[in-house]
Amino acid sequence: MSLDPVQVMKGQDPLPKTCPSASNGDSKASWDDNKDIHENVGSTKKPKPGPVRRARKVEGGIFFPKPENAVTIAVSSRVLFRTEKEQKVFEQKGIEEYLRYQVEHENEPFAPGPAFPFVKALEAVNSQLRKLYPDSEELFDIVLVTYNHAHVGIRLINTINYHNLFIERFCMTGGSSPIGYLKAWHTNLYLSADTEKVQEALAEGIAAATMFMSEKQIEVSETQLRVAFDGDAVLFSDESERIFKAHGLDKFFEHERENENTLLDHGPLKGFLEVLGKLQKKFYAKGHRLDCPIRTYLVTARSAASSGIRALKTLRAWGLETDEALFLAGAPKGPMLEKIRPHIYFDDQMFHVEGAVEMGAIAAHVPYGIAQKYPHKKSTNTGK
Amino acid sequence: MEDKKNYTGPLMIALQYNDLFDLDSISTSTDTDALPNGRAFTFIKAVQTVNERLVEQNKSDCLLFEVILISKECSEEIKMKVDESVKHYGLEIGKFFFCKKEELINTLQSNKVKLFLSTERDDVYEALHTGIPAALLYDQADDHVLNQLKVIFSGDVIGFSEDSLDGLSEFGFSETQIETIKTAKICMKEFAVLIGQMRRRFGQENSPLCTCVLTSWGSRNVCASALKTLREWGLDVDEAFCLAGAPCSPILAVVKPHILWDGGLLNMS
């Protein structure tokens, strides 16, 4: 990818003369030059004269959903893009120098970060949803929620333009906590580089995870969104994990067997699996079960024959399912993830996340539950 | 830009007394109690904080806020009560004007008010329409915002090109509304330039003044255009929000501004 500086916007002309084709998988549509109102993105038709009440929909155009109707994914600038250099400037030289540096490099777009492939995949799903359900607001809505100052805003917007991302909503909070904004946007999933903020979000009941950049990156699909989840302390609560940590493997097996028919309590990512399932059903309804553009995976250290049964029964009781359930019985997760190639894999244990990232898989850490207090020791072998 | 030099302080802001004090609970019989706080209270306190910090840095700074009270004719008793209450709360009010509603615009113009603030949207748009800079005084209930004055500029008003603004008629905006929006951009400039000068007196952190851009309808490029224009005017804002049609109220409830420049464009549902 060449890194030509993006055309800088002029005050009077909100659109560059040579417009990048609208993203979101729709390469034929082009920006209508004068109407730089979001409703007209991708539309070459004139909107019907609406009533006095401002219409948010435009027939034939791409419009933006109401936050409560959409599946809102909030991403921070540090996971959507790579900003390591700038982070260093901030840490070593302070905020004034950091902002000066950002403004100086305003026309240099950032490179894609760990959440980038995930966001691109969400857009691919959206374009297919729009084809099947042109009037529906049940879409993915990506919002950039960043701690950054608005001084960095122009560089971020230039970067979004450069990469052809379909992101029109953002909050640059200038240093204030983003948590209030997450709620205001009805956020379904928050991705950030900052563990503290992610923990704050989890405490507020918002699914959240930390992402890390790796130098190695396995190629992922551009047409099918793949999301993988660990079981305990991610989809389910950490109750069983607590037993394991406190009393060991045997006690864990015993406990799971005795409680096979008791549902596990829900974990922080259950809600996200649920909304993915709702979107999947929309594809099924139009005959796209086999080639559904969303695919979900359960990747758990539990064993299929024993402790895994309780997990499956719980999912079934919740009315949820994953397309594939992989019971590793303690085997390392890396090779499995290499096969699956998820756009994102959620795990509560840093050890697994680091292992995955080392192999080039995109993994996100959910800092929830007992594993945060008692991190896995590399020397022991866990088998569940 | 050369005309920036012509913009000098003080930054005079006009308030209506019924925004400053809660007049619904006036009982004319008791004359010792001060009026209870109204919606502009936290605004005044925040403004005073900014002034204090400005003077701390430079005793002879003439770019300070000055607040004046303007209101409709009212009884002598109420005038006295207002006067007493202002003293009671230690509010720094420069002048008081009591005039008829028809004279409001003239009074604002003749006093070279740089900003007319009101919680009444109709009053704000009427003023804008005659070329007086006017913005909404956001209904600020939070007591925590006493130490920082927060100003939001509309990214739509500043960032949309003339042609795009005309295109708003297809979204249900009337001619008058569109004209008001265009005028708002012109009115905003002097205020933005002065706020920019003030903002630069403080560093990035611990500033008593916080400036924001909020784009309600425009795309991200409209927002970028607004950020660039404000920078040309000498103001680098601290926070930026782009809503792309999402309702403003939930976001505003988190931002908690005092001054909200919207020109009539905000989607407040």
Boltz contact constraints between the chains, C-beta under 6 A:
constraints:
  - contact:
      token1: [A, 9]
      token2: [B, 221]
      max_distance: 6.0
  - contact:
      token1: [A, 9]
      token2: [B, 224]
      max_distance: 6.0
  - contact:
      token1: [A, 9]
      token2: [B, 225]
      max_distance: 6.0
  - contact:
      token1: [A, 11]
      token2: [B, 225]
      max_distance: 6.0
  - contact:
      token1: [A, 11]
      token2: [B, 228]
      max_distance: 6.0
  - contact:
      token1: [A, 11]
      token2: [B, 229]
      max_distance: 6.0
  - contact:
      token1: [A, 12]
      token2: [B, 161]
      max_distance: 6.0
  - contact:
      token1: [A, 14]
      token2: [B, 161]
      max_distance: 6.0
  - contact:
      token1: [A, 14]
      token2: [B, 221]
      max_distance: 6.0
  - contact:
      token1: [A, 14]
      token2: [B, 222]
      max_distance: 6.0
  - contact:
      token1: [A, 14]
      token2: [B, 225]
      max_distance: 6.0
  - contact:
      token1: [A, 34]
      token2: [B, 163]
      max_distance: 6.0
  - contact:
      token1: [A, 34]
      token2: [B, 164]
      max_distance: 6.0
  - contact:
      token1: [A, 35]
      token2: [B, 167]
      max_distance: 6.0
  - contact:
      token1: [A, 36]
      token2: [B, 164]
      max_distance: 6.0
  - contact:
      token1: [A, 36]
      token2: [B, 219]
      max_distance: 6.0
  - contact:
      token1: [A, 36]
      token2: [B, 222]
      max_distance: 6.0
  - contact:
      token1: [A, 37]
      token2: [B, 217]
      max_distance: 6.0
  - contact:
      token1: [A, 38]
      token2: [B, 219]
      max_distance: 6.0
  - contact:
      token1: [A, 38]
      token2: [B, 244]
      max_distance: 6.0
  - contact:
      token1: [A, 47]
      token2: [B, 170]
      max_distance: 6.0
  - contact:
      token1: [A, 50]
      token2: [B, 172]
      max_distance: 6.0
  - contact:
      token1: [A, 52]
      token2: [B, 172]
      max_distance: 6.0
  - contact:
      token1: [A, 54]
      token2: [B, 171]
      max_distance: 6.0
  - contact:
      token1: [A, 54]
      token2: [B, 172]
      max_distance: 6.0
  - contact:
      token1: [A, 56]
      token2: [B, 245]
      max_distance: 6.0
  - contact:
      token1: [A, 64]
      token2: [B, 244]
      max_distance: 6.0
  - contact:
      token1: [A, 64]
      token2: [B, 245]
      max_distance: 6.0
  - contact:
      token1: [A, 67]
      token2: [B, 246]
      max_distance: 6.0
  - contact:
      token1: [A, 95]
      token2: [B, 204]
      max_distance: 6.0
  - contact:
      token1: [A, 96]
      token2: [B, 204]
      max_distance: 6.0
  - contact:
      token1: [A, 149]
      token2: [B, 238]
      max_distance: 6.0
  - contact:
      token1: [A, 150]
      token2: [B, 237]
      max_distance: 6.0
  - contact:
      token1: [A, 150]
      token2: [B, 238]
      max_distance: 6.0
  - contact:
      token1: [A, 150]
      token2: [B, 239]
      max_distance: 6.0
  - contact:
      token1: [A, 150]
      token2: [B, 240]
      max_distance: 6.0
  - contact:
      token1: [A, 151]
      token2: [B, 236]
      max_distance: 6.0
  - contact:
      token1: [A, 153]
      token2: [B, 227]
      max_distance: 6.0
  - contact:
      token1: [A, 153]
      token2: [B, 240]
      max_distance: 6.0
  - contact:
      token1: [A, 154]
      token2: [B, 224]
      max_distance: 6.0
  - contact:
      token1: [A, 154]
      token2: [B, 227]
      max_distance: 6.0
  - contact:
      token1: [A, 157]
      token2: [B, 220]
      max_distance: 6.0
  - contact:
      token1: [A, 157]
      token2: [B, 224]
      max_distance: 6.0
  - contact:
      token1: [A, 168]
      token2: [B, 219]
      max_distance: 6.0
  - contact:
      token1: [A, 168]
      token2: [B, 220]
      max_distance: 6.0
  - contact:
      token1: [A, 168]
      token2: [B, 244]
      max_distance: 6.0
  - contact:
      token1: [A, 169]
      token2: [B, 242]
      max_distance: 6.0
  - contact:
      token1: [A, 169]
      token2: [B, 244]
      max_distance: 6.0
  - contact:
      token1: [A, 170]
      token2: [B, 242]
      max_distance: 6.0
  - contact:
      token1: [A, 171]
      token2: [B, 241]
      max_distance: 6.0
  - contact:
      token1: [A, 172]
      token2: [B, 239]
      max_distance: 6.0
  - contact:
      token1: [A, 172]
      token2: [B, 240]
      max_distance: 6.0
  - contact:
      token1: [A, 173]
      token2: [B, 239]
      max_distance: 6.0
  - contact:
      token1: [A, 174]
      token2: [B, 238]
      max_distance: 6.0
  - contact:
      token1: [A, 174]
      token2: [B, 239]
      max_distance: 6.0
  - contact:
      token1: [A, 180]
      token2: [B, 254]
      max_distance: 6.0
  - contact:
      token1: [A, 181]
      token2: [B, 254]
      max_distance: 6.0
  - contact:
      token1: [A, 184]
      token2: [B, 250]
      max_distance: 6.0
  - contact:
      token1: [A, 184]
      token2: [B, 251]
      max_distance: 6.0
  - contact:
      token1: [A, 184]
      token2: [B, 254]
      max_distance: 6.0
